[in-house]
Amino acid sequence: MALERQFPERSVPERHVPLGELRDLEEQTPVGEIFLGALMRRQLVLSLRVALTLVVALGAQPLVAWLWPEYGTLRVFSIPLPWLVLGVGSYPLMIALGLYYVRHAETIDDEFSELLEP
C-alpha cells in the first residue's frame, strides 16, 4: 500500500506502429532496401558532384599555368597570381561548395522523410 503511494501507476505510451514505407525500412524488407538504396545513391551523386567540382577548380590551376605561361608571371600587389588564386580564392569556393552540399543534403533527407510520413 505504501509502495503504491510512492510510485503511482503511470500509463506506458504505446509504441507507434509504422505505416507503409517506414515499416518496410524498419523490417528491412526489399522495398525498404530500395528506398534506402535510392537515398544513398542520391547522397553519393551529390557528394561526387561537389568533390568533382572542387578537384576540377583546383586542378585547373596547373593546366592554366601550363597553357598560358604568362599566368605564372602575373603579380597582384607583388604576389604571384597563381598563389593568390590558390591561397585566397580557393577558400570562398570551398565554403560555397560546403554550403551547397549541406543545403542539398538536407533537401534530400527532407524529401526522404516526407516520403515516409503517413
DSSP file (Angstrom, degrees, kcal/mol; ACC not computed):
  #  RESIDUE AA STRUCTURE BP1 BP2  ACC     N-H-->O    O-->H-N    N-H-->O    O-->H-N    TCO  KAPPA ALPHA  PHI   PSI    X-CA   Y-CA   Z-CA
    1    1 A M     >        0   0    0      0, 0.0     4,-1.3     0, 0.0     3,-0.1   0.000 360.0 360.0 360.0 -47.0    0.0    0.0    0.0
    2    2 A A  H  >  +     0   0    0      1,-0.2     4,-1.7     2,-0.2     5,-0.2   0.849 360.0  57.2 -65.9 -33.0    2.7    2.4    0.9
    3    3 A L  H  > S+     0   0    0      1,-0.2     4,-2.1     2,-0.2    -1,-0.2   0.871 102.0  54.7 -65.8 -36.4    4.6    1.4   -2.2
    4    4 A E  H  4 S+     0   0    0      1,-0.2    -1,-0.2     2,-0.2    -2,-0.2   0.845 106.9  51.2 -66.7 -33.1    1.6    2.4   -4.4
    5    5 A R  H  < S+     0   0    0     -4,-1.3    -1,-0.2     1,-0.2    -2,-0.2   0.865 111.3  47.3 -71.6 -36.3    1.6    5.9   -2.9
    6    6 A Q  H  < S+     0   0    0     -4,-1.7    -2,-0.2     1,-0.3    -1,-0.2   0.888 123.4  31.3 -72.6 -38.4    5.3    6.4   -3.5
    7    7 A F  S  < S-     0   0    0     -4,-2.1    -1,-0.3    -5,-0.2     3,-0.1  -0.789  80.7-160.9-123.8  87.4    5.1    5.2   -7.1
    8    8 A P        -     0   0    0      0, 0.0     2,-0.1     0, 0.0    -3,-0.1  -0.311  34.9 -91.9 -66.7 153.5    1.8    5.9   -8.7
    9    9 A E        -     0   0    0     -5,-0.1     2,-0.4     1,-0.0    -5,-0.0  -0.398  42.2-159.3 -66.5 137.3    0.9    3.9  -11.8
   10   10 A R        -     0   0    0     -2,-0.1     2,-0.5    -3,-0.1    -1,-0.0  -0.920  18.9-119.5-116.8 144.1    1.9    5.5  -15.0
   11   11 A S        -     0   0    0     -2,-0.4     3,-0.0     1,-0.0    -2,-0.0  -0.708  25.4-135.3 -83.3 130.9    0.5    4.8  -18.3
   12   12 A V        -     0   0    0     -2,-0.5     2,-0.1     1,-0.1     3,-0.1  -0.733  24.5-118.0 -84.9 124.6    3.1    3.5  -20.7
   13   13 A P        -     0   0    0      0, 0.0     2,-0.2     0, 0.0    -1,-0.1  -0.385  30.3-115.2 -64.9 139.0    2.8    5.1  -24.1
   14   14 A E        -     0   0    0      1,-0.1     2,-0.4    -2,-0.1    -3,-0.0  -0.467  30.7-107.3 -73.5 145.1    2.0    2.6  -26.8
   15   15 A R        -     0   0    0     -2,-0.2     2,-0.4     1,-0.1    -1,-0.1  -0.570  33.7-118.7 -74.2 129.2    4.6    2.2  -29.5
   16   16 A H        -     0   0    0     -2,-0.4    -1,-0.1     1,-0.1     0, 0.0  -0.552  23.5-135.9 -70.5 123.0    3.5    3.8  -32.7
   17   17 A V        -     0   0    0     -2,-0.4     6,-0.1     1,-0.1    -1,-0.1  -0.705  24.8-121.4 -81.5 122.2    3.4    1.1  -35.4
   18   18 A P        -     0   0    0      0, 0.0     2,-0.3     0, 0.0    -1,-0.1  -0.272  24.6-141.4 -66.0 150.0    4.9    2.4  -38.5
   19   19 A L    >>  -     0   0    0     97,-0.2     3,-1.4     4,-0.0     4,-0.6  -0.813  48.7 -32.4-110.7 151.7    2.9    2.6  -41.7
   20   20 A G  H 3> S+     0   0    0     -2,-0.3     4,-1.6     1,-0.3     3,-0.3  -0.109 127.5  10.9  54.3-122.1    3.8    1.9  -45.3
   21   21 A E  H 3> S+     0   0    0     94,-0.2     4,-1.9     1,-0.2    -1,-0.3   0.826 125.8  58.3 -64.8 -34.7    7.3    2.7  -46.3
   22   22 A L  H <> S+     0   0    0     -3,-1.4     4,-2.7    94,-0.5    -1,-0.2   0.897 105.5  50.8 -63.9 -38.9    8.5    3.3  -42.8
   23   23 A R  H  X S+     0   0    0     -4,-0.6     4,-2.7    -3,-0.3    -1,-0.2   0.905 106.9  54.8 -63.3 -39.9    7.5   -0.2  -41.8
   24   24 A D  H  <>S+     0   0    0     -4,-1.6     5,-2.4     1,-0.2     4,-0.4   0.882 110.6  46.2 -60.4 -37.7    9.4   -1.5  -44.9
   25   25 A L  H ><5S+     0   0    0     -4,-1.9     3,-0.9     3,-0.2    -2,-0.2   0.944 114.2  45.8 -69.5 -47.7   12.5    0.3  -43.6
   26   26 A E  H 3<5S+     0   0    0     -4,-2.7    -2,-0.2     1,-0.3    -1,-0.2   0.863 116.8  44.3 -66.0 -35.1   12.2   -0.9  -40.0
   27   27 A E  T 3<5S-     0   0    0     -4,-2.7    -1,-0.3    -5,-0.2    -2,-0.2   0.472 107.5-128.0 -88.1  -1.1   11.5   -4.5  -41.1
   28   28 A Q  T < 5 +     0   0    0     -3,-0.9    -3,-0.2    -4,-0.4    -4,-0.1   0.920  46.2 168.3  55.0  50.7   14.3   -4.4  -43.7
   29   29 A T     >< -     0   0    0     -5,-2.4     4,-2.2    -6,-0.2     5,-0.2  -0.379  52.4-100.5 -83.1 168.6   12.1   -5.6  -46.5
   30   30 A P  H  > S+     0   0    0      0, 0.0     4,-1.7     0, 0.0     5,-0.1   0.855 125.4  53.9 -59.2 -33.9   13.1   -5.5  -50.1
   31   31 A V  H  > S+     0   0    0      2,-0.2     4,-2.2     1,-0.2     5,-0.1   0.922 107.8  50.0 -66.0 -42.5   11.0   -2.4  -50.6
   32   32 A G  H  > S+     0   0    0     -8,-0.4     4,-2.7     1,-0.2     5,-0.2   0.881 108.0  53.3 -62.0 -38.3   12.8   -0.7  -47.7
   33   33 A E  H  X S+     0   0    0     -4,-2.2     4,-2.4     2,-0.2    -1,-0.2   0.861 107.2  52.1 -64.9 -34.7   16.2   -1.7  -49.2
   34   34 A I  H  X S+     0   0    0     -4,-1.7     4,-2.4     2,-0.2    -2,-0.2   0.924 110.4  48.0 -66.0 -43.6   15.1    0.0  -52.5
   35   35 A F  H  X S+     0   0    0     -4,-2.2     4,-2.3     2,-0.2    -2,-0.2   0.937 114.6  45.0 -62.2 -46.7   14.2    3.2  -50.6
   36   36 A L  H  X S+     0   0    0     -4,-2.7     4,-2.7     1,-0.2     5,-0.2   0.889 111.7  53.0 -65.3 -38.3   17.5    3.2  -48.7
   37   37 A G  H  X S+     0   0    0     -4,-2.4     4,-2.3    -5,-0.2    -1,-0.2   0.906 109.3  48.9 -62.2 -41.3   19.4    2.4  -51.9
   38   38 A A  H  X S+     0   0    0     -4,-2.4     4,-2.3     2,-0.2    -2,-0.2   0.908 112.1  48.9 -65.5 -41.0   17.8    5.4  -53.7
   39   39 A L  H  X S+     0   0    0     -4,-2.3     4,-2.2     1,-0.2    -2,-0.2   0.939 113.0  46.7 -62.3 -46.6   18.6    7.7  -50.7
   40   40 A M  H  X S+     0   0    0     -4,-2.7     4,-2.4     1,-0.2    -2,-0.2   0.867 110.9  52.7 -65.8 -36.3   22.2    6.6  -50.6
   41   41 A R  H  X S+     0   0    0     -4,-2.3     4,-2.7     2,-0.2    -1,-0.2   0.921 109.5  48.4 -64.0 -44.1   22.5    6.9  -54.4
   42   42 A R  H  X S+     0   0    0     -4,-2.3     4,-2.1     1,-0.2    -2,-0.2   0.908 113.1  47.9 -63.7 -40.9   21.3   10.5  -54.3
   43   43 A Q  H  X S+     0   0    0     -4,-2.2     4,-2.4     2,-0.2    -1,-0.2   0.890 111.8  50.2 -66.2 -38.6   23.7   11.3  -51.5
   44   44 A L  H  X S+     0   0    0     -4,-2.4     4,-2.8     2,-0.2     5,-0.2   0.920 109.6  50.3 -65.1 -44.2   26.6    9.7  -53.4
   45   45 A V  H  X S+     0   0    0     -4,-2.7     4,-2.3     1,-0.2    -2,-0.2   0.915 111.6  48.7 -61.1 -42.7   25.8   11.6  -56.6
   46   46 A L  H  X S+     0   0    0     -4,-2.1     4,-2.2     2,-0.2    -2,-0.2   0.931 112.4  48.2 -62.2 -45.6   25.7   14.9  -54.6
   47   47 A S  H  X S+     0   0    0     -4,-2.4     4,-2.6     1,-0.2     5,-0.2   0.918 113.1  47.2 -61.6 -44.9   29.0   14.1  -52.9
   48   48 A L  H  X S+     0   0    0     -4,-2.8     4,-2.7     1,-0.2     5,-0.2   0.880 110.2  53.2 -66.3 -37.0   30.7   13.2  -56.1
   49   49 A R  H  X S+     0   0    0     -4,-2.3     4,-2.0    -5,-0.2    -2,-0.2   0.926 112.6  43.8 -63.5 -44.3   29.4   16.3  -57.8
   50   50 A V  H  X S+     0   0    0     -4,-2.2     4,-2.1     2,-0.2    -2,-0.2   0.928 115.8  47.5 -67.1 -45.0   30.8   18.5  -55.1
   51   51 A A  H  X S+     0   0    0     -4,-2.6     4,-2.5     1,-0.2    -2,-0.2   0.906 111.8  50.2 -64.1 -41.5   34.1   16.7  -55.0
   52   52 A L  H  X S+     0   0    0     -4,-2.7     4,-2.7     1,-0.2     5,-0.2   0.893 108.6  52.8 -64.5 -39.7   34.5   16.7  -58.7
   53   53 A T  H  X S+     0   0    0     -4,-2.0     4,-2.5    -5,-0.2    -1,-0.2   0.923 111.7  45.9 -61.1 -44.0   33.8   20.5  -58.8
   54   54 A L  H  X S+     0   0    0     -4,-2.1     4,-2.6     2,-0.2     5,-0.3   0.922 113.3  48.7 -66.1 -43.7   36.5   21.1  -56.3
   55   55 A V  H  X S+     0   0    0     -4,-2.5     4,-2.8     1,-0.2    -2,-0.2   0.915 113.9  46.6 -63.3 -42.9   39.0   18.9  -58.0
   56   56 A V  H  X S+     0   0    0     -4,-2.7     4,-1.5     2,-0.2    -2,-0.2   0.927 113.7  48.3 -65.3 -44.2   38.3   20.5  -61.4
   57   57 A A  H  < S+     0   0    0     -4,-2.5     4,-0.3    -5,-0.2    -2,-0.2   0.930 121.2  34.5 -63.8 -45.6   38.5   24.0  -60.0
   58   58 A L  H >< S+     0   0    0     -4,-2.6     3,-0.8     1,-0.2    -2,-0.2   0.848 117.7  53.3 -78.6 -33.7   41.8   23.4  -58.1
   59   59 A G  H 3X S+     0   0    0     -4,-2.8     4,-0.8    -5,-0.3    -1,-0.2   0.693  97.1  67.2 -74.5 -18.1   43.2   21.1  -60.7
   60   60 A A  H 3X S+     0   0    0     -4,-1.5     4,-2.8     1,-0.2    -1,-0.2   0.718  83.4  76.7 -73.8 -19.7   42.7   23.6  -63.5
   61   61 A Q  H <> S+     0   0    0     -3,-0.8     4,-2.3    -4,-0.3    -1,-0.2   0.937  96.2  42.7 -60.9 -49.8   45.3   25.9  -62.0
   62   62 A P  H  > S+     0   0    0      0, 0.0     4,-2.0     0, 0.0    -1,-0.2   0.878 114.0  53.7 -63.5 -34.4   48.3   23.9  -63.2
   63   63 A L  H  X S+     0   0    0     -4,-0.8     4,-2.6     2,-0.2     5,-0.2   0.913 108.8  48.1 -65.0 -42.2   46.7   23.4  -66.5
   64   64 A V  H  X S+     0   0    0     -4,-2.8     4,-2.5     1,-0.2     7,-0.2   0.920 111.8  50.1 -62.9 -43.4   46.1   27.2  -66.9
   65   65 A A  H  < S+     0   0    0     -4,-2.3     7,-0.3    -5,-0.2    -1,-0.2   0.850 113.3  46.6 -64.5 -33.5   49.8   27.8  -65.9
   66   66 A W  H  < S+     0   0    0     -4,-2.0    -2,-0.2    -5,-0.2    -1,-0.2   0.898 117.6  41.0 -75.4 -41.2   50.9   25.3  -68.5
   67   67 A L  H  < S+     0   0    0     -4,-2.6    -2,-0.2     1,-0.3    -3,-0.2   0.805 126.5  33.9 -76.8 -29.1   48.7   26.5  -71.3
   68   68 A W    ><  -     0   0    0     -4,-2.5     3,-2.0    -5,-0.2     4,-0.4  -0.786  68.4-176.0-128.6  85.8   49.3   30.2  -70.6
   69   69 A P  G >  S+     0   0    0      0, 0.0     3,-0.9     0, 0.0     4,-0.5   0.763  80.0  65.5 -58.7 -28.1   52.9   30.7  -69.2
   70   70 A E  G >> S+     0   0    0      1,-0.2     4,-1.1     2,-0.2     3,-0.9   0.744  85.3  75.2 -66.9 -20.5   52.4   34.4  -68.5
   71   71 A Y  G X4 S+     0   0    0     -3,-2.0     3,-0.5     1,-0.3    10,-0.3   0.885  93.1  52.0 -57.1 -39.8   49.8   33.4  -65.9
   72   72 A G  G <4 S+     0   0    0     -3,-0.9    -1,-0.3    -4,-0.4    -2,-0.2   0.710 109.3  49.6 -71.4 -20.0   52.7   32.4  -63.6
   73   73 A T  G <4 S+     0   0    0     -3,-0.9    -1,-0.2    -4,-0.5    -2,-0.2   0.589  84.2 107.9 -96.1 -10.5   54.4   35.7  -64.0
   74   74 A L    <<  -     0   0    0     -4,-1.1     7,-2.7    -3,-0.5     2,-0.4  -0.422  52.8-162.3 -68.0 140.8   51.4   37.9  -63.3
   75   75 A R  E     -A   80   0A   0      5,-0.3     2,-0.5     6,-0.1    -2,-0.1  -0.975  16.2-166.8-129.0 140.9   51.6   39.7  -60.0
   76   76 A V  E >  S-A   79   0A   0      3,-2.9     3,-1.4    -2,-0.4     8,-0.0  -0.986  87.1 -12.8-125.1 118.2   48.9   41.4  -57.9
   77   77 A F  T 3  S-     0   0    0     -2,-0.5    -1,-0.1     1,-0.3     0, 0.0   0.902 129.4 -58.3  54.0  42.8   50.3   43.5  -55.0
   78   78 A S  T 3  S+     0   0    0      1,-0.2    -1,-0.3    -3,-0.0    -3,-0.0   0.622 116.1 116.5  62.1  18.7   53.7   41.9  -55.7
   79   79 A I  E <  S-A   76   0A   0     -3,-1.4    -3,-2.9     2,-0.0    -1,-0.2  -0.956  75.8-107.1-113.0 131.5   52.2   38.4  -55.0
   80   80 A P  E >>  -A   75   0A   0      0, 0.0     4,-1.8     0, 0.0     3,-0.6  -0.315  25.7-128.7 -57.7 136.1   52.1   35.9  -57.9
   81   81 A L  H 3> S+     0   0    0     -7,-2.7     4,-2.8   -10,-0.3     5,-0.2   0.868 105.5  56.9 -58.0 -41.9   48.6   35.5  -59.2
   82   82 A P  H 3> S+     0   0    0      0, 0.0     4,-2.4     0, 0.0     5,-0.3   0.887 107.1  50.6 -59.0 -35.3   48.6   31.6  -59.0
   83   83 A W  H <> S+     0   0    0     -3,-0.6     4,-3.1     2,-0.2     5,-0.4   0.907 111.4  47.8 -67.1 -41.1   49.4   31.9  -55.3
   84   84 A L  H  X>S+     0   0    0     -4,-1.8     4,-2.6     2,-0.2     5,-2.0   0.928 112.3  49.0 -64.5 -43.9   46.6   34.3  -54.8
   85   85 A V  I  <>S+     0   0    0     -4,-2.8     5,-0.6     3,-0.2    -2,-0.2   0.938 121.0  34.8 -62.8 -46.2   44.1   32.2  -56.7
   86   86 A L  I  <5S+     0   0    0     -4,-2.4     4,-0.3    -5,-0.2    -2,-0.2   0.895 124.8  41.3 -75.4 -39.9   45.1   29.0  -54.8
   87   87 A G  I  <5S+     0   0    0     -4,-3.1    -3,-0.2    -5,-0.3    -2,-0.2   0.842 134.6  12.9 -80.1 -33.9   45.7   30.6  -51.4
   88   88 A V  I ><5S+     0   0    0     -4,-2.6     3,-0.6    -5,-0.4    -3,-0.2   0.784 125.0  52.1-110.8 -43.3   42.9   33.1  -51.2
   89   89 A G  I 3><S+     0   0    0     -5,-2.0     4,-1.1     1,-0.2    -3,-0.2   0.727 100.1  63.1 -72.1 -21.6   40.4   32.2  -54.0
   90   90 A S  H 3><S+     0   0    0     -5,-0.6     4,-2.4    -4,-0.3    -1,-0.2   0.822  94.2  61.5 -75.2 -28.9   40.1   28.5  -53.0
   91   91 A Y  H <> S+     0   0    0     -3,-0.6     4,-2.6     2,-0.2     5,-0.2   0.935 102.9  47.4 -67.9 -46.3   38.6   29.2  -49.6
   92   92 A P  H  > S+     0   0    0      0, 0.0     4,-2.7     0, 0.0    -1,-0.2   0.896 112.7  52.4 -59.5 -35.7   35.4   31.0  -50.8
   93   93 A L  H  X S+     0   0    0     -4,-1.1     4,-2.7     2,-0.2    -2,-0.2   0.932 110.3  46.6 -63.2 -45.0   35.0   28.2  -53.3
   94   94 A M  H  X S+     0   0    0     -4,-2.4     4,-2.3     2,-0.2    -1,-0.2   0.886 113.2  49.2 -66.3 -37.7   35.2   25.6  -50.6
   95   95 A I  H  X S+     0   0    0     -4,-2.6     4,-2.6     2,-0.2    -2,-0.2   0.928 112.4  48.1 -65.4 -44.1   32.8   27.5  -48.4
   96   96 A A  H  X S+     0   0    0     -4,-2.7     4,-2.5    -5,-0.2    -2,-0.2   0.915 112.8  48.1 -63.0 -42.5   30.4   27.9  -51.2
   97   97 A L  H  X S+     0   0    0     -4,-2.7     4,-2.7     2,-0.2    -1,-0.2   0.886 111.1  51.7 -65.4 -37.5   30.6   24.2  -52.1
   98   98 A G  H  X S+     0   0    0     -4,-2.3     4,-2.6     2,-0.2    -2,-0.2   0.921 111.3  46.4 -63.6 -44.1   30.1   23.3  -48.4
   99   99 A L  H  X S+     0   0    0     -4,-2.6     4,-2.5     2,-0.2     5,-0.2   0.910 112.9  50.2 -64.0 -42.0   27.0   25.4  -48.2
  100  100 A Y  H  X S+     0   0    0     -4,-2.5     4,-2.4    -5,-0.2     5,-0.2   0.929 111.9  48.3 -60.0 -45.9   25.7   23.9  -51.4
  101  101 A Y  H  X S+     0   0    0     -4,-2.7     4,-2.7     1,-0.2     5,-0.2   0.932 112.7  46.7 -62.5 -47.1   26.4   20.4  -50.1
  102  102 A V  H  X S+     0   0    0     -4,-2.6     4,-2.4     2,-0.2     5,-0.2   0.931 113.3  48.9 -63.2 -45.4   24.7   20.9  -46.8
  103  103 A R  H  X S+     0   0    0     -4,-2.5     4,-1.8     1,-0.2    -1,-0.2   0.930 116.4  41.8 -61.2 -45.7   21.6   22.6  -48.3
  104  104 A H  H  X S+     0   0    0     -4,-2.4     4,-2.4    -5,-0.2    -1,-0.2   0.852 112.4  53.7 -73.6 -33.5   21.1   19.9  -50.9
  105  105 A A  H  X S+     0   0    0     -4,-2.7     4,-2.4    -5,-0.2    -1,-0.2   0.909 110.3  48.2 -65.2 -40.7   21.8   17.0  -48.5
  106  106 A E  H  X S+     0   0    0     -4,-2.4     4,-2.8    -5,-0.2    -2,-0.2   0.884 110.1  52.3 -66.2 -37.3   19.2   18.4  -46.1
  107  107 A T  H  X S+     0   0    0     -4,-1.8     4,-2.6    -5,-0.2    -2,-0.2   0.922 109.6  48.9 -63.0 -43.6   16.8   18.7  -49.0
  108  108 A I  H  X S+     0   0    0     -4,-2.4     4,-2.1     1,-0.2    -2,-0.2   0.925 113.3  46.9 -61.2 -44.7   17.4   15.1  -50.0
  109  109 A D  H  X S+     0   0    0     -4,-2.4     4,-2.5     2,-0.2    -2,-0.2   0.900 112.0  50.3 -65.3 -40.8   16.8   14.0  -46.4
  110  110 A D  H  X S+     0   0    0     -4,-2.8     4,-2.7     2,-0.2    -2,-0.2   0.917 110.5  49.4 -63.9 -42.7   13.7   16.1  -46.0
  111  111 A E  H  X S+     0   0    0     -4,-2.6     4,-1.7     1,-0.2    -1,-0.2   0.891 111.8  49.2 -63.0 -38.1   12.3   14.6  -49.2
  112  112 A F  H  X S+     0   0    0     -4,-2.1     4,-1.2    -5,-0.2    -2,-0.2   0.910 111.6  48.7 -66.5 -42.0   13.1   11.1  -48.0
  113  113 A S  H  X S+     0   0    0     -4,-2.5     4,-1.2     1,-0.2     3,-0.3   0.900 109.9  51.4 -64.9 -41.0   11.4   11.9  -44.6
  114  114 A E  H  < S+     0   0    0     -4,-2.7     3,-0.2     1,-0.2    -1,-0.2   0.852 105.6  56.9 -64.5 -33.2    8.3   13.3  -46.3
  115  115 A L  H  < S+     0   0    0     -4,-1.7   -94,-0.2     1,-0.2    -1,-0.2   0.843 109.7  45.3 -63.9 -33.3    8.1   10.1  -48.4
  116  116 A L  H  < S+     0   0    0     -4,-1.2   -94,-0.5    -3,-0.3    -1,-0.2   0.656  88.1 103.6 -87.9 -16.3    8.0    8.0  -45.3
  117  117 A E     <        0   0    0     -4,-1.2   -96,-0.1    -3,-0.2    -3,-0.0  -0.433 360.0 360.0 -70.4 138.9    5.4   10.1  -43.4
  118  118 A P              0   0    0      0, 0.0    -1,-0.1     0, 0.0   -98,-0.1   0.498 360.0 360.0 -72.1 360.0    1.9    8.6  -43.3
